[in-house]
Amino acid sequence: MRTLFDMHPIAKAFDRYWHALRGDRGIPHFLDFNVNDVPREALPYMSLLEVENNPRRYRYRLAGTSVVAAYGQDLTGQYLDELDIGGRYESYVHNFNEAADNLVVNRTSDQYMLESGRLYSFEGHLYPFEGVQGGVSRIIVLAIDDWSTPTAS
């Protein structure tokens, strides 16, 4: 597994895209996001989550094909608190809240056993986006999993 200091090339490409969208603002506006401008290699690992408040919950609006393959199901429409995340809900919701509340990209690497018996090992990046009414309305998650990512030669 890569360290946080050795970001996967796919993550580096998406990171450049997010920073270009952001410009001199704290975080980019979600209305500026265009999936056609996202580096193609990032798409299978990308999920779009909606940030709901009162109470705060995170709902998958779209899950990349690699994420769907890892879970064996489409996560679209499901909430983070409904998923099998290896008993790490509190840790993950803390990371999501940090990205949403502090307007920062949150990075982690982790692994856990899914109910299917598959070891899910990944490099994760949470990218917050500002909504029309201010505050974070969306978070794009880049979850680059080791089992489906070709190794660099």
Secondary structure, 3 states (H helix, E strand, C coil): CCCCCCCCHHHHHHHHHHHHHHCCCCCCEHHHCCHHHCCHHHHHHEEEEEEECCCCEEEEEEECHHHHHHHCCCCCCCEHHHCCCCCCHHHHHHHHHHHHHHCCCEEEEEEEECCCCCEEEEEEEEEEEECCCCCEEEEEEEEEECCCCCCCC
